[in-house]
Amino acid sequence: MKKLLLLLVIFISLNAQSEDEWELITRSGHSITYMEKRDLSGFKGNDVYVWVMEKHNPPIIIESVDGRIYKTKTYYLFSKEYQRYSMMQIIYYDEKDNVLKSFDYSRKTDIPTYKYNFPIMRGSTEEVIFQKIVKLTGDVKKETNEIQ
């Protein structure tokens, strides 16, 4: 019984994410957005992958997800060269951090138009995240800023 309890404690501590791993990005209306800051300094190229967590209060409802969504985690790919991004994965959580639904949008391509689906819009949460990424990882010399 003691071994089982010890294993359970170890499992929980390894899988739990402390607030120290997340940096507050924005606080607006009914949501608070955090960016995972662990390992960001390791990205030296143009592509940066980062998890972003949004807490919703009150919870949100999406037609394709059964249940009320209290937290959303999104895995982004940002291109510092093209100043664009893609959402690679989205996970929706309930009040008790149980996964309600997840979607995987990963694709294997080197064609910039498909690899980076969205422009970074002024005033958006993605712009704030992008600025933080550039601050933490350094800017990149741009040969071109346009997707061919």
Buried (B, 14 or more C-beta within 10 A) or exposed (E): EEEEEEEEEEEEEEEEBEEEBBBEBBEEEEBBBBBBBEEBEEBEEBBBBBBBBBBBEEBBEEEEBEBBBBBBBBBBBBBBBBBBBBBBBBBBBBEEEEEBBEEEEEEEEEEBEEBBEEBBEEEBBBBBBBEBBBEBBEEBEEEEEEBE
